[in-house]
Amino acid sequence: MNELSFTVPLWMWAAVTAGIGVMLAVDLIAHRDNHVIGFREAALWSALWIAVGLGFGLILLAWQGGETASTYYAGYLIEKALSIDNVFVFALVFSFFAVPDVYQHKVLFWGVIGALAARLVFIFVGAELLRVFFWTAYLFGAFLIWTGWKMAVSKDDEVHPDRNPVVRLVRKLIPTDPRFHGDSFFVRVGGRRVATLLFVVLVAIEATDLVFAVDSVAAVLAITTNTFLVWTANAFAVLGLRSLYFCLAGLLRRFPYLHYGLAVLLAFAGVKLILSETPVGKLPIPLTLGVIVVTITVSIMWSLIATRGRPAGTAGDETRRAAASTPAARRPAAPHSTHDKESP
């Protein structure tokens, strides 16, 4: 694997982390009114986040040179591509629980914070394991290949958020009101503090993202074990996940073959990780970048050509009818609850 080693001063870690916090705060303030985010607004925010991610690569180019910047861009691209699969699952979760559009951004905002925290932990743990125990490269590589194969052959499997063990555990441990109460995660009902259905949705989003976090962090670690590059590639890609969702949620039918491309990328990352601990050694970064760009381009073009003339729809269209028969979907939203609300 690429083992770029350079000293990252503490102030650089602090500056990047503070910058991410500022961007999250700006995003939260800009959407504090819980309005429905349209395609145009989502596209503008997506362009902003992509510009920030690409711009950071230019900073690395000026600071550490072309190899470091190329390594970062390879990690950023593969993470950005894998985040598209998150969008499919998010759409299914929102459809299953019949989450009103105006509250979806808030759930995704707090979901992204949880995703960043989980990835930070996985990055340091995974990098340290690869550094200390060389044979973990074979385990991570095999896991990525298996994940890619599973993604390719089982994409049409239904997602049942209510069966998620974490969601079921939360419902057992925390008193829950099975309704929406505006955008609140917790409310008081009869003097008792309880979680709302929106909190259950947040737990479902966080629980499913943990699986994506393991996949994506392992894929970027296959490119480099430099924790600063892995962290920034993940962070800047995940920051744009909310706007990416609102951009693609209505167009997901146009990408039926994209998951094959993502499966190829995961399998490629696994092979790359395994080869790094063999006489073959690490594959060159230009080759890695080329494989990522070609794979994404081919899968997108294949999807667009195959679905030419098909009306766009949400990924949840097929699941919405099934979800409509569930208790969660039949419960009416209560955006103006008379109960006292508490901030999340």
Phi and psi in degrees as a GROMACS rama.xvg file:
@    title "Ramachandran Plot"
@    xaxis  label "Phi"
@    yaxis  label "Psi"
@TYPE xy
-79.3457  116.14  ASN-2
-110.299  53.5935  GLU-3
-56.8719  130.639  LEU-4
-128.063  119.597  SER-5
-151.887  152.785  PHE-6
-78.483  124.821  THR-7
-107.488  109.25  VAL-8
-62.487  154.677  PRO-9
-59.0122  -34.7409  LEU-10
-66.3182  -28.2921  TRP-11
-70.0916  -44.0654  MET-12
-58.1846  -44.9624  TRP-13
-64.5796  -41.1253  ALA-14
-65.6435  -43.8201  ALA-15
-65.1621  -44.7035  VAL-16
-62.3836  -42.6575  THR-17
-64.3816  -39.6248  ALA-18
-62.0906  -41.6518  GLY-19
-62.9467  -41.8336  ILE-20
-62.0676  -41.0264  GLY-21
-64.0707  -43.2642  VAL-22
-64.0041  -38.9969  MET-23
-64.4669  -39.8679  LEU-24
-64.557  -43.1597  ALA-25
-60.7945  -42.957  VAL-26
-63.7293  -41.3039  ASP-27
-65.4115  -43.4079  LEU-28
-64.8278  -39.6359  ILE-29
-65.9249  -22.4065  ALA-30
-121.228  27.6057  HIS-31
-71.6483  -15.2113  ARG-32
-87.6619  1.9177  ASP-33
56.0252  38.055  ASN-34
-79.3949  159.533  HIS-35
-73.2705  126.63  VAL-36
-87.3262  119.837  ILE-37
-86.4744  174.274  GLY-38
-63.2396  -42.5233  PHE-39
-62.799  -46.1801  ARG-40
-63.7538  -42.5366  GLU-41
-63.7775  -38.5387  ALA-42
-65.1096  -39.315  ALA-43
-65.1083  -44.1628  LEU-44
-65.0034  -39.2072  TRP-45
-61.508  -43.0788  SER-46
-61.6802  -38.1772  ALA-47
-64.4449  -47.7029  LEU-48
-65.1788  -39.4222  TRP-49
-64.7264  -41.0283  ILE-50
-61.4666  -39.9701  ALA-51
-63.762  -45.599  VAL-52
-62.981  -43.7661  GLY-53
-69.5442  -36.0948  LEU-54
-64.3011  -35.5735  GLY-55
-64.6889  -32.9593  PHE-56
-63.2177  -34.6147  GLY-57
-67.6043  -35.9819  LEU-58
-62.2953  -42.9824  ILE-59
-64.5523  -37.2374  LEU-60
-60.4327  -44.99  LEU-61
-71.3822  -29.3891  ALA-62
-86.0671  -48.4067  TRP-63
-120.95  -3.26077  GLN-64
100.108  178.583  GLY-65
-67.2873  -38.7125  GLY-66
-64.115  -41.5896  GLU-67
-64.7668  -45.2226  THR-68
-63.2528  -41.3253  ALA-69
-64.4242  -39.4153  SER-70
-63.5595  -43.1795  THR-71
-61.2814  -45.8992  TYR-72
-63.6068  -36.7052  TYR-73
-62.3925  -45.4041  ALA-74
-64.8891  -40.8152  GLY-75
-64.0702  -43.7901  TYR-76
-65.7539  -43.616  LEU-77
-68.9411  -35.7072  ILE-78
-68.0169  -40.0089  GLU-79
-64.631  -40.5236  LYS-80
-65.4494  -43.7742  ALA-81
-67.0788  -27.5937  LEU-82
-66.5308  -21.4723  SER-83
-63.0529  -33.9426  ILE-84
-66.8061  -30.2843  ASP-85
-58.068  -38.9287  ASN-86
-60.1009  -41.5032  VAL-87
-59.0852  -47.1759  PHE-88
-69.1853  -39.6958  VAL-89
-59.0628  -42.5388  PHE-90
-62.0272  -39.7834  ALA-91
-66.9934  -41.1072  LEU-92
-64.021  -47.2784  VAL-93
-62.5671  -38.5167  PHE-94
-67.3681  -43.1243  SER-95
-60.3704  -44.7687  PHE-96
-88.7518  1.75168  PHE-97
52.3702  50.9759  ALA-98
-75.1102  124.486  VAL-99
-56.7297  142.836  PRO-100
-55.9757  -35.5707  ASP-101
-68.1479  -17.6627  VAL-102
-101.929  -6.8505  TYR-103
-66.1312  -37.3749  GLN-104
-63.869  -39.4711  HIS-105
-63.6245  -42.11  LYS-106
-61.79  -44.436  VAL-107
-67.4494  -34.6573  LEU-108
-60.5265  -52.1996  PHE-109
-70.2462  -27.9421  TRP-110
-64.9389  -38.0922  GLY-111
-66.3173  -39.534  VAL-112
-60.6261  -43.6041  ILE-113
-64.4292  -37.8933  GLY-114
-64.5521  -40.9683  ALA-115
-64.0461  -42.7044  LEU-116
-63.5572  -44.2333  ALA-117
-63.8558  -42.2482  ALA-118
-65.3367  -36.7301  ARG-119
-61.9261  -42.3541  LEU-120
-65.5167  -47.812  VAL-121
-62.0126  -36.0714  PHE-122
-62.7172  -50.7474  ILE-123
-68.9314  -39.21  PHE-124
-66.4329  -47.1819  VAL-125
-64.6731  -43.3115  GLY-126
-63.4181  -39.6459  ALA-127
-68.5365  -39.2818  GLU-128
-62.2546  -43.3767  LEU-129
-66.0726  -32.6265  LEU-130
-73.6211  -41.7187  ARG-131
-84.6001  -41.8552  VAL-132
-117.991  102.245  PHE-133
-61.6437  -31.0356  PHE-134
-69.3585  -14.0258  TRP-135
-67.1152  -19.906  THR-136
-62.2153  -36.6502  ALA-137
-68.7918  -38.4923  TYR-138
-66.6475  -48.967  LEU-139
-62.1938  -40.0552  PHE-140
-63.9441  -45.3069  GLY-141
-63.1957  -37.9181  ALA-142
-62.8826  -42.2735  PHE-143
-66.5567  -41.2117  LEU-144
-63.2475  -43.7186  ILE-145
-63.4482  -41.2702  TRP-146
-63.5235  -41.617  THR-147
-61.9929  -43.3908  GLY-148
-62.9708  -43.6727  TRP-149
-63.2868  -39.4959  LYS-150
-64.0113  -36.7906  MET-151
-71.7732  -35.2165  ALA-152
-99.5859  -14.391  VAL-153
-127.845  30.1689  SER-154
-63.9921  -30.3486  LYS-155
-85.7871  2.39317  ASP-156
-62.1904  139.678  ASP-157
-72.639  148.227  GLU-158
-104.914  127.45  VAL-159
-118.82  89.5933  HIS-160
-57.5232  -33.0835  PRO-161
-70.3172  -16.0231  ASP-162
-91.9657  -5.62047  ARG-163
-60.8012  126.888  ASN-164
-60.1888  -32.6333  PRO-165
-68.1192  -42.6628  VAL-166
-62.6196  -43.7863  VAL-167
-65.0914  -37.1593  ARG-168
-65.569  -42.8318  LEU-169
-61.6953  -41.4387  VAL-170
-64.2766  -29.9655  ARG-171
-78.3549  -36.4656  LYS-172
-87.4334  -30.5352  LEU-173
-114.783  126.508  ILE-174
-57.0947  129.602  PRO-175
-128.654  133.034  THR-176
-93.2053  121.064  ASP-177
-77.97  42.9316  PRO-178
-141.162  163.752  ARG-179
-86.1105  140.214  PHE-180
-126.453  77.157  HIS-181
61.5991  -138.593  GLY-182
-100.907  17.9772  ASP-183
-83.6637  141.428  SER-184
-87.9398  -26.4975  PHE-185
-136.076  143.699  PHE-186
-139.747  170.424  VAL-187
-107.384  125.738  ARG-188
-122.322  113.897  VAL-189
61.2128  35.0843  GLY-190
80.2409  2.20811  GLY-191
-111.29  131.68  ARG-192
-81.0525  121.978  ARG-193
-132.38  157.77  VAL-194
-82.5958  148.295  ALA-195
-95.7058  173.322  THR-196
-63.1434  -29.5585  LEU-197
-64.5614  -34.3492  LEU-198
-67  -38.6739  PHE-199
-61.971  -40.1884  VAL-200
-61.5451  -43.7484  VAL-201
-59.8894  -42.6253  LEU-202
-62.3767  -40.8665  VAL-203
-63.1299  -41.2937  ALA-204
-63.896  -46.239  ILE-205
-64.2271  -41.803  GLU-206
-65.2311  -42.8768  ALA-207
-69.0323  -33.2665  THR-208
-69.2787  -25.5484  ASP-209
-58.224  -38.1252  LEU-210
-65.4152  -44.8314  VAL-211
-63.4662  -35.4828  PHE-212
-63.6659  -42.6414  ALA-213
-61.7173  -46.2626  VAL-214
-60.886  -51.0012  ASP-215
-68.5767  -41.6878  SER-216
-64.3704  -43.0055  VAL-217
-61.9487  -38.0304  ALA-218
-65.2516  -41.2387  ALA-219
-73.2396  -34.9397  VAL-220
-63.2884  -23.9549  LEU-221
-69.2732  -21.469  ALA-222
-89.0262  -43.8328  ILE-223
-156.738  149.948  THR-224
-103.218  9.12805  THR-225
-69.4326  110.353  ASN-226
-61.6846  -33.2132  THR-227
-66.8121  -42.9814  PHE-228
-69.1389  -40.7379  LEU-229
-64.2795  -42.5265  VAL-230
-65.2167  -47.7543  TRP-231
-67.7462  -37.8406  THR-232
-62.455  -43.3394  ALA-233
-67.231  -47.1328  ASN-234
-62.3288  -48.4223  ALA-235
-70.7195  -26.9628  PHE-236
-74.2903  -41.3961  ALA-237
-70.928  -30.7712  VAL-238
-56.2148  -33.3216  LEU-239
-91.9373  11.5408  GLY-240
-66.6392  -37.7344  LEU-241
-64.7035  -50.3694  ARG-242
-65.9308  -33.5425  SER-243
-63.0912  -38.7138  LEU-244
-60.4692  -47.996  TYR-245
-70.9314  -21.8057  PHE-246
-73.8676  -42.1004  CYS-247
-99.2271  -14.5791  LEU-248
-55.4705  -35.4266  ALA-249
-90.1806  1.51913  GLY-250
-122.942  8.99748  LEU-251
-64.2235  -25.7116  LEU-252
-64.5075  -21.2424  ARG-253
-79.8702  -3.64874  ARG-254
-125.153  55.8587  PHE-255
-71.4607  -18.2536  PRO-256
-108.529  6.11793  TYR-257
-63.5473  -33.8777  LEU-258
-64.6722  -24.7323  HIS-259
-66.565  -39.8267  TYR-260
-63.7357  -42.7133  GLY-261
-64.2072  -37.4051  LEU-262
-63.2456  -40.8784  ALA-263
-62.5424  -42.3322  VAL-264
-63.223  -42.1227  LEU-265
-63.5562  -44.472  LEU-266
-64.9017  -39.9269  ALA-267
-62.032  -42.8403  PHE-268
-61.8668  -38.875  ALA-269
-64.9121  -44.3646  GLY-270
-63.2709  -42.2866  VAL-271
-60.6323  -41.1568  LYS-272
-66.5628  -42.0408  LEU-273
-66.1753  -43.9762  ILE-274
-62.7854  -27.4031  LEU-275
-63.2869  -21.6892  SER-276
-106.866  21.3459  GLU-277
-120.774  173.802  THR-278
-58.0223  -22.8122  PRO-279
-61.5677  -40.2085  VAL-280
79.8846  -169.544  GLY-281
-72.1686  141.423  LYS-282
-78.0112  145.238  LEU-283
-64.4363  145.443  PRO-284
-59.5847  -42.291  ILE-285
-56.0213  -38.6646  PRO-286
-64.9547  -43.0385  LEU-287
-60.7846  -47.3962  THR-288
-59.6849  -42.4765  LEU-289
-62.6488  -43.2908  GLY-290
-62.5535  -42.897  VAL-291
-62.5555  -50.4134  ILE-292
-63.8652  -46.4021  VAL-293
-64.4465  -43.0803  VAL-294
-63.3192  -45.9272  THR-295
-64.3516  -44.645  ILE-296
-62.1379  -46.4044  THR-297
-63.2369  -44.6005  VAL-298
-66.9213  -36.1967  SER-299
-69.8988  -46.0937  ILE-300
-64.4221  -40.1407  MET-301
-59.0964  -43.8515  TRP-302
-65.8326  -45.705  SER-303
-64.6981  -40.3027  LEU-304
-67.4744  -42.2268  ILE-305
-68.0887  -26.6895  ALA-306
-107.973  18.0243  THR-307
-59.2251  128.413  ARG-308
87.9528  -7.56385  GLY-309
-80.7026  131.781  ARG-310
-63.9806  140.779  PRO-311
-71.7863  147.373  ALA-312
-155.625  169.727  GLY-313
-79.8494  155.777  THR-314
-64.1656  -20.1098  ALA-315
-89.4854  2.8526  GLY-316
-57.4676  -44.5412  ASP-317
-70.7841  -29.8646  GLU-318
-91.9353  -15.3866  THR-319
-63.528  -38.2642  ARG-320
-65.2881  -41.4324  ARG-321
-67.9861  -39.0005  ALA-322
-67.2752  -28.1341  ALA-323
-63.4943  -22.4081  ALA-324
-87.8562  -3.41809  SER-325
-86.6609  156.016  THR-326
-58.8002  -36.8351  PRO-327
-63.0288  -40.4586  ALA-328
-73.8754  -28.5835  ALA-329
-79.5474  -15.1956  ARG-330
-74.8497  127.925  ARG-331
-70.8868  145.864  PRO-332
-69.6752  147.883  ALA-333
-128.097  71.7316  ALA-334
-68.5479  -12.8445  PRO-335
-125.944  56.9349  HIS-336
-61.5495  146.574  SER-337
-84.6494  -6.93808  THR-338
-77.3601  156.656  HIS-339
-69.2992  132.199  ASP-340
-97.4899  154.113  LYS-341
-127.103  146.413  GLU-342
-70.6454  151.509  SER-343
